[in-house]
């Protein structure tokens, strides 16, 4: 495939899309500095993950990939996956409970807290993914900067919300243990893979507005669409494998931590049920429970 040099090196700049990540980055920096002054610093690895996510989001919005996204479906797919899947994941990994506390205290976010419930977050993410890939909406984003900004904002917002339910610091329902997390992850990944398969095997051009751009890159519409679907499936597979590895290690670590807590309580004559220990460990509060047990021993 011949690559037009001017297309490959040209960047894109849409100010409406730049403002949200700038605002989020400023808010994060201010809050992280406040916590550091209070002696509650955000762990280095979390800060690194967050700023990597911000950098990735900026890259997708202003790099040549963004410019090519107006001409090729496959480039637009790369942009969306980096922005709404990997970028959103990195932002969530950068968050802690204390860091989000001021935001969660706002009345509007108290009302929207239900959206982070796993039974709500995943269906919302799937619906948002499929709705924005409807031809009339997807192509509207190509010709309208406000619609394009809305599309990217929705992808990022629902992506962050989906990952928050799985990996975030907010309390999860008691039933959302490691087995439920496994089903959550697999269901979401399969939903994305299904859309990728539609692009690969449909034999129908969904977005004819790309034809001019595809002609300039000397690629057929069906090939462009098929490569976009392949990219979607490959990215989804890689993320799934990595997260399943994390979930496997988390399951083993949780079981060990739960057993240590129960044995410590038993050895010191304290009442601690398996269920209570499992609930604390599952919520990421095993260390807090251990401190309470140690205080009770004293």
N, C-alpha and C positions, 0 to 999 in steps of 0.2 A: 504494500500500500504506500503510495507516494504521500508524504506529509508536507503540506504547504508550510514553508519556514515561517512566514509572517503569522500564521495561525498558531504555530507551535510555541512561539515566544511572546505573543501578545498577552498582556494581563487584562483583567477585568476589574472594574471598580464601580460598585453600586452602594452609595453612602447609606441608603436605608437599611441595608443588610449588615453594615459594619457597626451601627450604633448598639444593638443589643449585646454582642459579646464584649464591647468596650465597657458598657455599663456593668455587666456581670463581673468582668475582671477588676474594675475599680472597687466594686462592693466587696469582692472576695479579699482583695489586698488590704482594705481598711479593716475588715473584721478580723482577718488573720493577725494583723499587727496589734489590734486591741487584745486579742486572746494571748498573744505572746507577752504583752505587758502585764497581763493578769497571771502569768505563770502557767497558762494552759495552751501552749503552742500547738499549732496543727503539725502533726508528724511530717517530717521532710518528704517522705515518699508520697504522701497525699498531696502536698503542695506541688511536688514535681509532676504528679499525674494531672492535676488541675491545669497547670500552666502549659503542659504538653497538649492538653485538650484545646485550650484557647489558641495556642499556636497553630494547631491542626485546622481549627475552624477558620482562622484568618487565612491560612494558606489556601483552603478550598474556595474562599470567597474572592480572593484577589489574584490568584496565580493563573497561569495559562490554562489550567484545567477548567477554571470557571469560564474563561472565554470560549474554549472548545465545547463547553457544555451547551452553548447556544447553537452548536452546529452538529454535534454528534450525541446520540442517546448514550453511547457507552461512556463518554466523558462526563455527561450529566449524572450517570449512575455512579461513577467513581466519586464525584463530588458529593452526592447524597449519602453514600455509604460512609465516607470519611467524616462528613458533618454530623449526620443524624444517628449513626451507629457507633463508630469508634470514638468520635469526638464527644458524643454524649456520655459514653461509657467512662471516658477519662475524667470528665467533669464530675460525675457521680463518685468515682473513686477518690476524688479530691475533697469530698465533703465529710464533715463530722457533725455530730449532734450539736455541740456548742457553737459551731460555726453557723449552723442554720437557725439557731434559736431565735434571733431577732426577727428573721423572716417568717418563721412559723408562728410567731406571736401576733402577727398582723391579723385583724379580723377576716380579711378576704382569704387568707391562706388557711385559717381555721375552717372556713366553709368548704374550701377546696381539698382539704386533707383526705377526703374519701377517695379522691382520684388516684392516690398512691396505693390504695388497697390492691393487692395482687389480682383479685378477681375483677377489678375495674381497669387497672393500668394496662394489662395485656390486651384485652379486647379493644380498648381505645387506641392502642398502638397499631393493632392490625387494621382496624377500620380506617384510621388516618392514612396508613400506608397504601391501602387499596383505593381509597377515594381520590387521593392526589395523583394516582396513576391512571385515572379515567382520562381518556383522550382529550375531552374538552377542557378539563382543568389543567392537565399537564401542558398542553399547548398554549393555554392562556398565560402560563408563567413565562413562556418564551417571548411573548410580545408585550408583556406588562411588567415593569419593574416592581410596582406595589404588590401584584399577585405573586411574582417570583419571591419577593421578600416574605410574604405571608406563607408561601409554600415552605421555604427553608426554616422559618420560625416554627411552623407547626411540626415539621420533621424533627427539629432539635428539641422542642418542648416535650413532645410525646415520647421521644427517645430517652430523654433525661428521666421522665416520669416512669417509663417502663423499667429502666435500670435501677431507679431508686427503690422500686418495689422489691427487686431481687437483691441488690447489693448495698442499698443505702443505709444510713444510720438510724432511720425511723423505726419505731417498734413495729414488728410484724405480727399478724394474727398467730395464735397458738398453733393452728393447724398447718401453718406455712413452714414446715420443717424441711429438711434436706431432700426428702422424697418429693414433696410438693414443689420445691425449687427446681428439681430435675425436670418435672413435667412442665413447669412454667417455661423453662429455658428451651426445651425441645419443641414445645408447641409454638413458641414465637419463631424459632428458627425454621420450623417446617412451613409456617405461614409465609415467610419470606422466600423460602425455596420454591414454594408453589408458584408464586408470582414470577420468579426467575424462569421456571419451566414453561410458563405461558409465553414469555418472550422468546424462548428458544424454539419451541415446537409449534407455535400457533400457525405459522405460515401466512400470517396476515400482518400488514403494516398498520400499527396503531397510531403512529404520530407522523403523518405525511408532511407536517410543517418543517421537518428536518431535511427534506429532500435536497434543498439547495446546498445546505452545509455538507451533506453526505456526498453530493456530487463533487464539491470542491476538494474533498478528501479521498475521492475515488473509491468509495465503499458503497455497496448497495444498502438499501433501507433494511432489508431482512437480515443481512449480515451484521449491520450495526446493531439492530435490535437483539439479535441472537448473542452477540458478544456481550452486550449489556446484561442479558440474563445470566450468561456464564460467569461474568464478574460478580454478580449478585450472589450466585450459589457458592463460588469459591470463597468469597469473603465470609459468608455465613458459616461455611464449613470450618474455616480456620478459627473464627470466634467461638463457635460451638465446642470445638475440640479443646481450646484453651480453657473455656469456662467449665467444661465437664471435668477437666483435670483439677481445676480449683475446687469444684464441688466435691470431688472424691477426697481430696486432701482435707477439706473442711469437715467432711463427715467423720473421717478418722480422727482428726484433731478434737472435734466436739465430743466424740465418744470417750476419748482418753481424758479430756478435761472433766466431763461429767462423772466418770468413774473415780477420779482423784477427789472430787468434791464429796461424793457420797462416802468414800472410805475415810476421808478426814473427819467428817461429821460422826460417823460410826465409831471411830477410834477415840473420839473425845466425848462420847455420850450425848451427842446432839441429834435432834430430830430433823432429818432432811430426806425427803422422798426422792425417788428417781425422777418423778415427774417435775418436781420443783427445780431440781438440778438441771434437767433437760431444758426447761423453759428459760432459765437464767442463761445457760450456755448458748441456746439458740438465739437469744436476744443480744448476745455479745456482752453479757453482764456477769460472766463467770468470775472474773477477777473481783468485781464488786461483792458478789456473794461470798467469795473466799475471805475477803476482809471482814465481812460481818460475822462469819463463823469464828475467825480468829479473835475478834473482839468479844464474842460470847464466851470463848475459852478463858480469856483473861478475867 
